[in-house]
Amino acid sequence: MGSPGASTAPELVLETDTGSTVMSPSRQYRVGRDPSSDIVIDDARVSWHHALLHAETDHWTLEDEGSKNGTYADGRRIRVRGVGPGSVIRFGNPADGPRAVLAACRKIGSAAAASPPEGPSAVFRPSSTGTFRLPRTVQPRPTRTVRIGRESDNDLVIDDLVVSRRHAELRALGDGTYEIVDLGSHNGTFLNGWPVDHALVAEGDIVGIGHSSFCLVGDQLQEYVDTGEVSLDVHDLTVAVDQGRKTLLDRVSFPVGEKCLLAVVGPSGAGKSTLLNALTGLRPADHGTVLYDGRDLYRDYAELRQRIGLVPQDDILHTQLTVRRALGYAAELRFPQDTAPTEREARVDEVIRELGLQERAEQPIHSLSGGQRKRVSVALELLTKPSLLFLDEPTSGLDPGMDRSVMNMLRGLADDGRTVIVATHSVLSLKVCDRLLVLAPGGRIAYYGPPEDALGFFGFPDWPEAFEAFGSDPGRDWAGEYQHSPQHQQYIAAAGARPPAWHAAAPRVPVPPPRRQTWTAQLGTLVRRYAAALSADRTFVAIMIALPFVMGAMARALAKGRLIQDSATNALLILCVGAVLTGAANGVRELVKERVIYQRERAVGLSRSAYLMSKVVVLGTVTVLQAVVLTLVGLVGVDLNAPGGEGVLMPPLLEITVAVALLAFTAMMLGLLVSALVEKEEVTMPLLVFFAIVQVVFCGALLKLHGVPVIEQLAWLIPSRWALGAMGGTVELSRIIPDKADPLFQHTADVWLLNMGMLVVLSAVFGYAVARLLRQHEPAVMRK
């Protein structure tokens, strides 16, 4: 071993899943499970004393200390080997053992900040990332508590609507250390990419608040701002399903520069949507790294997710609303609760102008052309000023003119200082893009470079022939040809799409995004938005008004003025059917038709329970009112023939009205359950008819259920069974029609309360099931 004191080896940084260590050449570093080791790795595959890192004359050496499971450098088991910046080390297993990465140590300071070194780096070194090029402000290291927020009376004012008025405090402690404390902000405070309520801040740590970041550097407090001009460095992304048997993305690597418009094309099933999900973090890749301007997106996803906009293929707004009103509700949900209405309105007006929608601002979204509707979806994402904007098939279904208009819009957004990535089937306007990524079947790169050179590279005169060749020549190694081409060397290898020198491969455990508002505030916004959307749907309003009157008139006709043997069953059955159809029809389409909207809003902080409760509140109110109208139209003035003219606990008409209303509400909850189960809106109407038939058959009006094994137990799950029991108990149906002897028709308080209680229980069960099913439709990262 060389003399440490005489070593000229450079300082290195060793990064593991648990942190980083700056290694000085003047000493050696032991790695193992022993808590006294310099680098402790708590993994059963790692030996107590596993390996040793020490400096030789001008380099570093990694030495295995006789470990049981071995030490691996760059994929090979070693006993002694020289290592340096970029070396990847695994302990105990070459594939998935604990990983460490070596990187050159870069000194922190204002000089470094002014001239950031090249290459990826960890969040702990702001000066060596593209994100933190130059500090926007530099001030002396604080000696007291510094309050940070949007309001002008803060010590550090951040003019950013995603920042709360009083967001956080940087507190100078008595021992010379510092602590960051979140003041209940709605978008969170982050330390080194991780959300914190309060935490100690060390030299070089990054405190993230909105688009700003703060770092203690020497005797200074430096503020850096993410202005949107960011790069993306994608390395080795791999996604597999079916337990690894099917690969959707296969070692995809490419760089995306600042203010770049990148188009991703390829045949169906090539992995375009999978790639977008991996790049946005909604479904992280199984292997590989995405560097957001030098920061590991998966590792720092909790903070960086706020700087990413995603426009799905389908509309992500309620199309019944006007452009301005829809964006206004979106701003309420996405901005902090302490944002003033005037501030939100100003931002909405700003994005409307930016997207050229001034003349359409008061127009319902459904009346816009396809290209204009896409602009509105983009406007929604621009509300929070994302630095990265992703779009999935934005020109799908548009004519060539609209296709070109949308792509020119995206070109303008990139030129204004954003990185824009669009997955598309259209090849009409690729020339406005800076780069083109072509994915071949199997999720491998067939081409990456300028779009004007792509057809020449493939050797085809037009794109249809090129796409046809992907399918007709499955044995051709498209990815291999590109990997050995000059284009690969120029646009990927030489442009910086390389393994991160510093980042851990495994992402942190995902955390839910912070909610922009409290639960009750979110609920209030959602209720108002949903009520506005429903009231703007004239077809729904017409059916909502007409249905209870029609069904009520049928019930009145069948009642014949008095509930007696030949009319009671039919009248009560029609009330059941009317309540079931009314409630179920209200709920059966409402979740499936908004699924894309829910998925996007959930990804940016929407509360699942607030969303579901908004449906229950609005639809429940409408449904109960319809049930009341149905019952009153059907039975007001009819002799109910109750025993002694009395109900069980209340007047007979009131009891029946309550039973019909609760049945309609329960049917509405069951309709929501069906809506959460199905994948397409088209299948809801046939299911509604089937649902109504089942309610009629198992309610007990047509068939004898009591005492019939299996059938009686199945009927317990049918809401109309209990509702008819409650109504039958009110009028004592067994007395009016002796053949209808059924324990649920008894005119007693305990039986009537049992019937009503079971409707409440079924409503709660259906509601719980809906909440669980909503979870299954959320982005993968939200379900972990």
C-alpha positions in Angstrom: 0.0 0.0 0.0 1.3 3.4 -0.9 1.9 6.0 1.6 -1.3 8.0 2.2 0.6 11.1 3.1 2.4 11.2 -0.2 -0.7 10.4 -2.3 -1.7 12.7 -5.1 -5.0 10.8 -5.6 -8.0 13.1 -5.8 -10.7 13.4 -3.3 -13.7 11.3 -4.2 -17.4 11.1 -3.2 -18.8 7.7 -2.5 -22.6 7.7 -2.9 -24.8 4.9 -1.5 -28.5 4.5 -1.0 -28.2 6.0 2.5 -26.0 9.0 1.7 -22.7 10.3 0.5 -19.2 10.3 1.9 -16.3 12.6 0.8 -13.2 10.4 0.9 -9.9 12.1 1.6 -6.7 10.4 0.1 -5.0 10.9 3.5 -6.9 8.0 5.1 -8.5 4.6 4.2 -12.3 3.7 4.4 -13.7 0.4 5.6 -17.0 -0.9 4.2 -19.1 -3.5 6.0 -22.0 -4.3 8.3 -19.9 -3.4 11.3 -21.5 -0.3 12.8 -18.0 1.1 13.4 -17.2 0.9 9.7 -16.6 4.2 7.8 -19.3 3.2 5.4 -21.9 1.1 7.0 -24.2 -1.1 4.7 -26.9 -2.9 6.6 -27.6 -5.8 4.3 -27.3 -9.5 5.1 -25.3 -10.2 1.9 -22.6 -7.8 3.1 -19.9 -9.2 5.4 -19.0 -7.6 8.8 -15.7 -6.4 7.3 -16.3 -6.5 3.6 -14.0 -4.2 1.6 -11.4 -1.5 1.9 -11.0 1.7 -0.1 -7.6 3.5 0.1 -5.5 5.9 -2.0 -2.4 4.8 -3.8 0.2 7.1 -5.3 -2.2 8.8 -7.8 -5.3 6.7 -7.7 -7.8 4.9 -5.5 -7.8 1.1 -4.9 -10.8 -1.1 -3.9 -9.7 -4.2 -2.0 -12.1 -7.1 -1.0 -11.3 -8.3 2.6 -12.3 -11.9 2.1 -16.0 -11.3 2.0 -18.4 -14.3 1.7 -20.4 -13.0 -1.2 -17.8 -10.9 -3.0 -17.2 -7.3 -4.2 -18.0 -6.3 -7.7 -16.7 -3.4 -9.7 -18.3 -2.6 -13.0 -20.0 -6.0 -13.0 -16.9 -8.2 -12.3 -15.9 -9.8 -9.0 -12.6 -8.4 -7.8 -10.1 -8.9 -5.1 -8.0 -5.8 -5.7 -8.8 -3.2 -8.4 -8.2 0.5 -9.1 -11.3 2.6 -9.1 -12.1 6.2 -9.9 -14.9 8.6 -10.8 -17.7 6.8 -12.6 -16.9 3.4 -11.0 -20.0 1.4 -10.0 -19.5 -1.0 -7.0 -21.8 -3.6 -5.7 -21.4 -5.6 -2.5 -22.7 -9.2 -2.1 -24.3 -9.6 -5.5 -23.4 -8.3 -9.0 -27.0 -7.6 -10.1 -28.9 -6.3 -7.1 -26.5 -6.0 -4.2 -26.1 -2.7 -2.4 -24.7 -0.2 -4.8 -22.1 2.5 -4.4 -21.0 5.0 -7.1 -17.8 7.0 -7.1 -17.6 10.6 -8.4 -15.0 13.3 -8.4 -15.4 15.7 -5.5 -16.3 19.2 -6.5 -15.7 22.0 -4.1 -18.7 24.2 -3.1 -18.3 27.9 -3.4 -19.3 31.0 -5.3 -16.7 30.4 -8.0 -18.0 27.0 -8.6 -21.5 28.3 -8.8 -20.5 30.8 -11.5 -18.8 28.1 -13.6 -20.7 24.8 -13.1 -18.7 21.7 -14.0 -20.1 19.4 -16.6 -21.8 16.1 -15.9 -24.5 14.9 -13.6 -24.3 15.3 -9.9 -26.2 14.8 -6.8 -28.7 17.2 -5.3 -26.2 17.9 -2.6 -23.9 19.9 -5.1 -26.1 22.6 -6.6 -23.2 24.3 -8.3 -22.5 21.3 -10.5 -26.0 20.9 -11.8 -27.6 22.7 -14.7 -30.6 23.6 -12.6 -28.6 25.8 -10.3 -26.4 27.7 -12.8 -26.1 31.1 -11.1 -27.6 32.2 -7.9 -30.4 34.7 -8.3 -29.6 36.3 -5.0 -26.6 36.0 -2.6 -26.8 37.3 0.9 -24.7 36.9 4.1 -25.3 33.7 6.1 -28.2 34.5 8.4 -27.7 35.0 12.1 -31.4 34.9 13.0 -34.6 33.3 11.9 -35.4 34.0 8.2 -39.0 33.6 7.1 -39.6 32.6 3.5 -42.8 33.0 1.6 -44.9 34.8 -1.1 -46.1 37.7 1.1 -44.1 40.9 0.8 -43.4 41.0 4.6 -41.2 37.9 4.5 -37.5 38.1 4.9 -37.1 36.2 1.6 -39.9 36.8 -0.8 -40.6 34.3 -3.6 -42.9 35.6 -6.3 -44.3 32.2 -7.1 -48.0 31.2 -6.8 -47.1 27.6 -5.8 -45.4 29.1 -2.7 -47.6 29.8 0.3 -47.8 33.4 1.8 -45.8 32.2 4.8 -44.1 29.1 3.7 -41.1 28.2 5.9 -38.5 29.5 8.3 -34.8 29.0 8.2 -33.8 29.1 11.9 -30.3 29.9 13.1 -29.7 27.8 16.2 -27.5 28.7 19.1 -24.8 26.2 18.3 -24.2 27.7 14.8 -26.3 25.1 13.0 -29.5 25.8 11.0 -32.9 24.2 10.9 -35.6 24.5 8.2 -39.2 24.4 9.4 -42.2 24.2 7.2 -45.0 26.6 8.3 -47.9 24.4 7.2 -47.4 25.2 3.5 -49.6 23.6 0.9 -47.0 22.5 -1.6 -44.3 21.4 0.9 -40.8 22.2 1.9 -38.0 19.9 0.7 -34.5 19.1 1.9 -32.3 17.5 -0.7 -35.4 16.5 -2.6 -37.3 15.0 0.3 -40.4 16.6 2.0 -39.7 17.7 5.6 -41.7 19.4 8.4 -38.5 20.4 10.2 -34.9 19.2 9.7 -31.3 20.3 10.3 -29.6 22.0 7.3 -25.9 21.3 6.7 -23.4 23.0 4.5 -24.3 22.3 0.9 -27.8 20.9 1.6 -30.5 22.1 -0.8 -33.8 23.6 0.6 -36.5 23.5 -2.1 -39.5 25.8 -2.0 -41.6 26.0 -5.2 -39.3 26.8 -8.1 -36.6 28.2 -5.8 -33.8 26.5 -3.9 -31.6 27.8 -1.1 -28.1 26.6 -0.2 -25.7 27.6 2.6 -22.3 28.1 0.8 -19.4 29.3 3.0 -20.6 32.5 4.6 -23.4 33.0 2.1 -27.0 32.0 1.7 -27.5 31.5 -2.1 -30.9 31.3 -3.8 -31.2 29.5 -7.2 -34.3 29.5 -9.4 -35.5 26.9 -11.8 -36.4 29.1 -14.7 -37.6 26.3 -16.9 -34.6 26.0 -19.2 -33.8 22.4 -18.0 -32.2 19.4 -19.7 -33.2 15.8 -19.4 -30.6 12.9 -19.4 -32.2 9.5 -19.8 -30.0 6.5 -19.2 -30.7 2.8 -19.6 -34.5 2.8 -18.9 -35.9 -0.7 -18.8 -39.5 -1.6 -18.1 -40.8 -5.2 -18.1 -44.2 -6.8 -17.3 -45.5 -10.3 -16.7 -42.7 -10.9 -14.2 -40.0 -9.9 -16.7 -41.3 -12.1 -19.5 -42.3 -9.1 -21.7 -40.1 -6.0 -22.2 -41.8 -2.7 -22.9 -38.7 -0.6 -22.8 -35.2 -2.0 -23.4 -32.2 0.1 -22.3 -33.4 3.4 -23.6 -30.8 6.2 -23.3 -30.8 9.7 -24.8 -30.2 13.3 -23.9 -32.7 16.2 -24.2 -31.3 19.7 -24.3 -32.7 22.9 -22.9 -35.7 24.5 -24.8 -35.8 21.4 -26.9 -38.9 20.0 -28.6 -38.6 16.2 -28.8 -41.0 14.0 -30.7 -41.3 10.3 -29.9 -42.8 8.2 -32.7 -43.0 4.6 -33.5 -45.5 1.8 -34.4 -48.3 0.9 -32.0 -46.9 -1.1 -29.0 -43.4 0.3 -29.4 -43.5 1.7 -25.9 -44.2 5.5 -26.4 -46.7 5.8 -23.6 -44.6 3.6 -21.3 -41.7 5.9 -22.0 -43.7 8.9 -21.1 -44.9 7.3 -17.8 -41.3 6.5 -17.0 -40.0 10.0 -17.8 -42.8 11.7 -15.7 -42.3 9.3 -12.8 -45.9 8.1 -12.9 -44.7 4.6 -13.5 -40.9 4.6 -12.8 -38.7 2.3 -14.9 -37.6 -1.0 -13.4 -34.0 -0.1 -14.1 -32.3 3.1 -15.2 -32.1 6.7 -14.4 -33.8 10.0 -15.4 -31.8 13.1 -14.6 -33.7 16.3 -14.4 -31.0 18.8 -15.1 -28.5 16.7 -13.1 -30.9 15.6 -10.4 -32.2 12.1 -10.2 -36.0 12.4 -10.9 -36.9 9.2 -9.1 -34.8 10.0 -6.1 -36.1 13.6 -5.8 -39.5 12.9 -7.2 -41.4 14.3 -4.3 -40.0 17.8 -5.1 -39.5 17.6 -8.9 -43.0 16.2 -9.6 -44.3 19.8 -9.2 -42.2 21.0 -12.1 -43.6 18.5 -14.6 -46.7 19.0 -16.7 -48.5 16.1 -18.4 -51.2 16.4 -21.0 -52.9 13.0 -21.7 -54.5 12.1 -25.0 -58.0 12.7 -23.7 -59.4 16.0 -22.4 -58.5 16.7 -18.7 -61.2 19.3 -18.2 -64.9 19.2 -17.8 -66.0 20.1 -21.3 -69.4 21.5 -20.2 -67.7 24.4 -18.6 -66.3 27.5 -20.3 -62.6 27.8 -20.8 -62.2 30.5 -18.1 -64.4 28.7 -15.6 -62.7 25.4 -16.1 -59.2 26.9 -15.7 -60.4 28.8 -12.7 -61.5 25.7 -10.8 -58.2 24.0 -11.8 -56.3 26.9 -10.4 -58.2 26.6 -7.1 -57.2 23.0 -6.8 -53.5 23.5 -7.9 -52.6 26.6 -6.0 -52.2 27.0 -2.2 -55.4 27.8 -0.3 -54.1 31.2 0.7 -53.9 32.4 -2.9 -56.2 35.3 -3.4 -58.9 35.0 -6.1 -57.4 38.0 -7.9 -54.0 36.2 -8.1 -55.6 33.0 -9.5 -57.6 35.0 -12.0 -54.5 36.9 -13.1 -52.6 33.6 -13.8 -55.6 32.2 -15.6 -55.7 35.3 -17.9 -52.0 35.0 -18.4 -52.1 31.4 -19.7 -55.2 32.2 -21.8 -53.2 35.0 -23.5 -50.1 32.7 -23.9 -52.1 30.0 -25.7 -54.1 32.5 -27.8 -57.5 31.6 -26.3 -58.7 35.1 -25.5 -61.6 34.9 -28.0 -62.7 31.5 -26.7 -62.4 32.2 -23.0 -66.2 32.4 -22.4 -67.0 29.5 -24.8 -67.9 26.0 -23.5 -65.0 23.7 -24.1 -67.1 21.1 -25.9 -67.9 23.6 -28.6 -64.2 24.2 -29.5 -62.4 22.6 -32.3 -60.0 19.7 -31.5 -56.9 21.9 -31.7 -58.4 24.5 -29.5 -59.5 21.9 -26.9 -55.9 20.7 -26.8 -54.7 24.2 -26.2 -57.0 24.4 -23.2 -55.6 21.2 -21.8 -52.1 22.6 -22.2 -53.2 25.8 -20.6 -54.3 23.9 -17.5 -50.8 22.4 -17.1 -49.1 25.7 -17.7 -50.9 27.2 -14.7 -48.1 26.1 -12.3 -45.3 27.0 -14.8 -43.8 23.5 -15.3 -40.3 23.3 -16.7 -40.9 19.9 -18.4 -44.1 19.5 -20.4 -45.1 16.0 -21.7 -47.9 15.4 -24.2 -49.4 12.0 -25.2 -50.8 12.0 -28.7 -51.9 15.7 -28.7 -52.8 15.6 -32.5 -54.8 12.4 -32.4 -57.9 12.8 -34.5 -57.0 16.3 -35.8 -57.0 17.3 -39.4 -53.6 18.2 -41.0 -54.1 21.9 -40.4 -54.9 21.5 -36.7 -52.0 19.0 -36.5 -49.6 21.7 -37.7 -51.2 24.3 -35.5 -50.7 22.2 -32.3 -47.1 21.3 -33.2 -46.3 25.0 -33.9 -47.8 25.8 -30.5 -45.5 23.3 -28.8 -42.6 24.8 -30.8 -43.4 28.2 -29.3 -43.7 26.8 -25.8 -40.2 25.3 -26.1 -38.8 28.5 -27.5 -40.3 30.4 -24.5 -38.1 28.3 -22.1 -39.4 24.9 -21.5 -38.4 21.3 -22.5 -41.3 19.7 -24.4 -41.6 16.0 -25.1 -44.5 14.8 -27.3 -45.4 11.2 -28.1 -47.3 11.1 -31.4 -48.4 8.9 -34.3 -48.5 11.9 -36.6 -45.4 12.5 -38.8 -46.8 15.6 -40.6 -45.1 18.3 -38.6 -41.9 16.6 -37.3 -39.7 19.2 -38.9 -40.6 21.8 -36.2 -39.0 19.5 -33.6 -35.4 19.8 -32.5 -35.0 16.0 -32.0 -36.8 12.9 -33.1 -36.8 9.6 -31.1 -38.0 6.6 -33.1 -38.9 3.5 -31.0 -38.8 0.1 -32.6 -41.0 -2.8 -31.5 -39.7 -4.1 -28.2 -39.1 -0.6 -26.8 -35.6 0.0 -28.3 -34.2 3.1 -30.0 -34.2 2.8 -33.8 -33.2 6.4 -34.3 -32.4 9.6 -32.3 -31.4 12.8 -33.9 -32.6 15.6 -36.2 -36.0 14.7 -37.7 -34.9 15.7 -41.2 -32.3 13.0 -41.3 -34.4 10.1 -40.0 -35.9 8.8 -43.3 -32.5 9.0 -45.0 -31.1 6.9 -42.1 -33.7 4.2 -42.6 -33.5 4.3 -46.3 -37.1 4.9 -47.0 -38.8 7.8 -49.0 -41.7 8.3 -46.6 -42.8 7.4 -43.1 -45.6 4.8 -44.0 -43.0 2.6 -45.6 -40.7 2.9 -42.6 -43.4 2.0 -40.2 -44.5 -0.9 -42.4 -41.0 -2.2 -42.4 -41.0 -2.4 -38.6 -43.8 -4.9 -38.8 -42.8 -6.7 -42.0 -39.2 -7.3 -41.0 -39.3 -8.3 -37.4 -35.9 -10.0 -37.6 -34.0 -6.8 -38.5 -32.0 -5.4 -35.6 -33.1 -1.8 -35.8 -31.6 -0.9 -32.5 -28.3 -2.6 -33.2 -27.9 -0.7 -36.5 -28.5 2.6 -34.9 -26.2 1.8 -32.0 -23.3 1.3 -34.4 -24.1 4.4 -36.5 -22.4 7.8 -36.6 -25.7 9.3 -35.5 -25.6 7.4 -32.2 -22.1 8.5 -31.6 -22.9 12.1 -32.3 -26.4 12.6 -30.7 -26.3 10.2 -27.8 -22.8 8.9 -26.9 -21.1 12.3 -27.4 -24.0 14.4 -26.1 -23.9 13.1 -22.6 -26.5 10.3 -22.2 -24.3 8.4 -19.8 -24.7 6.6 -16.5 -25.0 9.0 -13.5 -21.7 9.3 -11.8 -23.3 9.8 -8.4 -26.9 8.7 -8.1 -28.3 5.7 -6.4 -30.3 3.6 -8.9 -33.2 2.7 -6.6 -35.8 5.5 -6.1 -36.9 6.5 -2.7 -40.2 5.2 -1.4 -42.7 7.4 -3.3 -44.7 9.8 -1.1 -48.1 11.4 -2.0 -47.9 14.9 -3.4 -48.8 17.6 -0.9 -52.4 18.8 -1.1 -52.8 22.3 -2.5 -55.8 22.8 -0.1 -57.2 21.4 3.0 -59.6 18.5 2.6 -62.7 20.6 3.2 -61.4 23.3 0.8 -60.8 20.7 -1.9 -64.3 19.3 -1.3 -65.9 22.7 -1.6 -64.1 23.4 -4.9 -65.0 20.0 -6.3 -68.6 20.3 -5.3 -68.9 23.7 -6.9 -67.2 22.5 -10.1 -69.2 19.3 -10.3 -72.5 21.1 -9.7 -71.6 23.7 -12.4 -70.7 20.9 -14.9 -73.9 19.0 -14.3 -76.1 22.1 -14.5 -74.5 22.9 -17.8 -75.4 19.5 -19.2 -78.8 20.2 -20.6 -79.5 16.6 -21.5 -78.8 15.4 -18.0 -80.9 18.2 -16.5 -83.9 17.3 -18.7 -83.7 13.6 -17.9 -83.2 14.4 -14.2 -86.4 16.4 -14.1 -88.5 14.2 -16.3 -87.7 10.8 -14.8 -89.3 11.1 -11.4 -92.4 12.7 -12.8 -92.9 9.9 -15.3 -92.2 7.1 -12.8 -94.4 8.9 -10.2 -97.3 9.1 -12.6 -97.0 5.4 -13.3 -97.1 4.7 -9.6 -100.2 6.9 -9.1 -102.0 5.2 -11.9 -101.3 1.7 -10.5 -102.2 2.8 -6.9 -105.8 3.5 -8.1 -106.4 5.9 -5.3 -106.0 3.3 -2.5 -103.4 0.7 -1.7 -105.5 -2.5 -1.6 -104.9 -6.1 -2.6 -104.8 -5.5 -6.4 -102.8 -2.2 -6.3 -100.5 -2.1 -3.3 -97.8 -4.4 -4.7 -97.7 -2.8 -8.1 -97.5 0.8 -6.7 -94.8 0.0 -4.3 -92.8 -2.0 -6.9 -92.9 1.0 -9.3 -91.6 3.3 -6.6 -88.7 0.8 -6.1 -88.0 0.6 -9.8 -88.2 4.4 -10.2 -85.9 5.0 -7.2 -83.4 2.4 -8.5 -83.4 3.7 -12.1 -83.1 7.3 -10.9 -80.3 6.7 -8.5 -78.3 4.3 -10.6 -78.6 6.3 -13.8 -77.2 9.3 -11.9 -74.1 7.5 -10.8 -73.3 4.9 -13.4 -71.4 7.1 -15.8 -69.9 9.7 -13.5 -66.6 8.0 -12.6 -65.7 6.3 -15.9 -66.2 9.4 -18.0 -63.9 11.4 -15.7 -61.2 8.8 -15.3 -58.5 10.7 -17.2 -59.3 13.9 -15.3 -59.2 12.1 -12.0 -55.9 10.4 -12.8 -54.2 13.6 -13.7 -55.6 15.6 -10.7 -54.7 12.8 -8.3 -51.1 12.9 -9.5 -50.8 16.5 -8.5 -52.4 16.3 -5.1 -56.1 15.7 -5.3 -57.6 13.9 -2.3 -59.2 10.6 -3.3 -61.8 10.8 -0.5 -62.6 14.5 -1.3 -63.2 13.6 -4.9 -65.5 10.7 -4.0 -67.3 12.7 -1.4 -68.0 15.5 -4.0 -69.8 13.0 -6.1 -71.7 11.7 -3.1 -72.7 15.2 -2.0 -73.8 16.5 -5.4 -75.4 13.3 -6.9 -76.8 12.4 -3.5 -78.6 15.7 -3.2 -80.0 15.4 -6.7 -81.0 11.8 -6.2 -82.8 12.4 -2.9 -84.7 15.4 -4.4 -85.7 13.2 -7.3 -86.9 10.4 -5.0 -89.0 12.9 -3.0 -90.6 14.2 -6.2 -91.2 10.6 -7.3 -92.9 9.6 -4.1 -95.0 12.7 -3.8 -96.2 12.6 -7.4 -97.1 8.9 -6.9 -98.7 8.9 -3.5 -100.0 12.4 -2.5 -103.7 12.0 -2.1 -103.6 8.2 -2.2 -105.1 6.3 0.7 -102.1 4.3 1.9 -104.3 2.0 4.0 -101.8 1.9 6.9 -102.9 0.2 10.1 -105.0 2.8 11.9 -103.7 5.4 9.5 -100.3 5.4 11.3 -96.8 4.6 10.2 -94.3 2.7 12.3 -92.5 5.8 13.6 -93.7 8.6 11.4 -96.6 9.5 9.2 -97.0 6.8 6.5 -96.3 9.1 3.5 -93.2 10.5 5.2 -91.9 7.0 6.1 -92.4 5.8 2.5 -90.7 8.9 1.2 -87.7 8.3 3.4 -87.5 4.7 2.3 -87.6 5.6 -1.4 -85.0 8.4 -0.9 -82.6 6.0 0.9 -83.1 3.4 -1.8 -82.4 5.9 -4.5 -79.2 7.0 -2.7 -78.1 3.4 -2.2 -78.7 2.7 -5.9 -76.7 5.8 -6.7 -73.8 4.4 -4.7 -74.1 1.1 -6.5 -74.1 3.0 -9.8 -70.8 4.7 -8.8 -69.5 1.2 -8.0 -70.4 0.0 -11.5 -68.8 3.1 -12.9 -65.6 2.5 -11.0 -65.5 -1.1 -12.2 -66.0 -0.7 -16.0 -63.3 0.5 -18.4 -65.6 2.1 -21.0 -68.5 4.4 -20.7 -70.4 2.5 -23.5 -71.0 -0.6 -21.3 -72.7 1.3 -18.5 -76.2 1.5 -20.1 -76.6 -2.3 -20.6 -75.4 -2.8 -17.1 -78.0 -0.3 -15.8 -80.8 -2.3 -17.5 -79.4 -5.5 -16.0 -79.1 -3.9 -12.6 -82.8 -2.7 -12.7 -84.0 -6.2 -13.7 -82.1 -7.8 -10.8 -83.7 -5.3 -8.4 -87.2 -6.1 -9.6 -86.6 -9.9 -9.4 -85.1 -9.9 -5.9 -87.1 -7.2 -4.2 -89.8 -9.7 -2.9 -92.7 -8.2 -4.8 -92.9 -10.9 -7.6 -91.2 -13.9 -6.0 -91.3 -15.5 -2.6 -87.9 -15.0 -1.1 -88.4 -15.8 2.6 -87.5 -19.4 3.4 -85.9 -20.1 0.0 -82.3 -21.2 0.6 -79.6 -19.4 -1.2 -82.1 -17.1 -3.0 -83.0 -15.4 0.3 -79.4 -14.9 1.2 -78.6 -13.4 -2.2 -81.5 -11.0 -1.8 -79.8 -9.5 1.3 -77.4 -7.8 -1.1 -80.2 -6.2 -3.1 -81.1 -2.7 -1.9 -84.7 -2.9 -3.3 -85.3 -5.9 -1.0 -84.8 -3.8 2.1 -86.6 -0.8 0.7 -89.7 -2.7 -0.2 -89.6 -4.3 3.2 -89.6 -0.9 4.8 -92.5 0.4 2.7 -94.3 -2.9 3.1 -93.9 -2.6 6.9 -95.3 1.0 6.9 -98.6 -0.2 5.3 -98.3 -3.7 6.8 -98.4 -5.3 3.3 -98.9 -8.8 4.8 -102.2 -7.5 6.2 -103.4 -6.1 2.8 -102.2 -9.1 0.8 -102.2 -12.2 3.0 -100.2 -14.1 0.3 -97.3 -11.6 0.9 -96.4 -13.0 4.4 -92.8 -11.9 4.9 -91.0 -11.0 8.1 -89.6 -7.8 6.6 -93.2 -6.5 6.1 -94.0 -6.4 9.8 -95.4 -3.2 11.1 -92.9 -2.9 14.0 -90.2 -0.4 14.8 -87.3 -3.0 15.0 -88.1 -4.5 11.6 -88.5 -1.1 9.9 -85.2 0.1 11.4 -83.5 -3.1 10.3 -84.7 -2.5 6.7 -83.5 1.1 6.8 -80.3 0.2 8.6 -79.4 -2.4 5.9 -79.7 0.3 3.2 -77.3 2.4 5.1 -74.9 -0.5 5.5 -75.1 -1.3 1.8 -74.4 2.3 0.9 -71.3 2.4 3.1 -70.1 -0.9 1.7 -70.5 0.3 -1.9 -68.8 3.6 -1.0 -65.8 1.7 0.5 -65.6 -0.5 -2.6 -65.6 2.6 -4.9 -62.7 4.1 -2.9 -60.7 1.0 -3.3 -61.4 0.8 -7.0 -60.5 4.4 -7.5 -57.1 3.6 -6.1 -56.6 0.9 -8.8 -57.1 3.6 -11.5 -54.5 6.0 -10.1 -51.0 6.4 -11.4 -48.8 3.6 -10.2 -46.6 5.8 -8.1 -49.7 6.9 -6.1 -50.6 3.4 -5.2 -47.3 2.5 -3.5 
